[in-house]
C-alpha cells in the first residue's frame, strides 16, 4: 500500500484583518477521499500538530461540494484531522509522496517553515512526487534543488492567480502573491480562466490553480504513483 503524507497549515490569522484563515476544506477533502478510496494509506501533519485551522469561508454554503459534504458527515476523518502529527517528527522515508492543500494559511507558515522546506527538498531529492494546490504552491518560495537554484526554476507550474486573489480582495493582505513568486523563482507559470480546474505536472512537481483543481491534482498524483 502506497503511503501519502498530507501537510496542512497551522496558521489561522488573515494578516492584520482580524479575520480568520487556515486550510480550505475542499482542497483537503477532495484529494483525501480520492486517495483514500483508491486504497492509499494517508498520514496528516501540520507545523504545530493537532487540529489545523479551517478557513471559515470554505465552510460557507457556496463553497460546498460532494467532498466537503462527505467530510461534514465523516466523524472518523474529523477525528483524524484533529490529531495531525507535528511536522518536525516526519521523515520522507516513511512516505511515497506528499500533498499540500491550500487556503491562505500556508502563505504565512508553510512557505517559511524550515521543516516543511527541508521535507519538500528531501522528497524531491529522493524521487518522490510533491503536489500542491491553490495557495499551497507558496511552499516553493524557499525550496531549492541540489544545484542551489529554486526548485521550480524551469519547471511548469501553476497556482492561485493574481486575478483570483484580486477577486477575493486579499491582494494587499497576503504576504506574497503565489503567481508572482512562482514566476520570480523561474517557474514556467501558466493558468486557465479564473476558478476553472487546471493542474500541471512537470517531473515530480504537480500543482493546481485553485480549489476546483484539487481533484485534478490528486488524479495526476495517483497516476504518477501507479
Secondary structure, 3 states (H helix, E strand, C coil): CCEEEEEECCCCECCCCCCECCECHHHHHHHHHHHHHCCCEEEEEECCCECCCECHHHHCHHHCCHHHHHHHCCHHHHHHHCCEEEHHHCCHHHCCEEEECCCCHHHHCCCCCHHHHHHHHHHHHCCCEEEEECCHHHHHCCCECCCCCECCCCCEECCCCHHHHHHCCCCCCCCCCHHHHHHHCCCEECCCCCCCCCEEEECCEEEECCHHHHHHHHHHHHHHHC
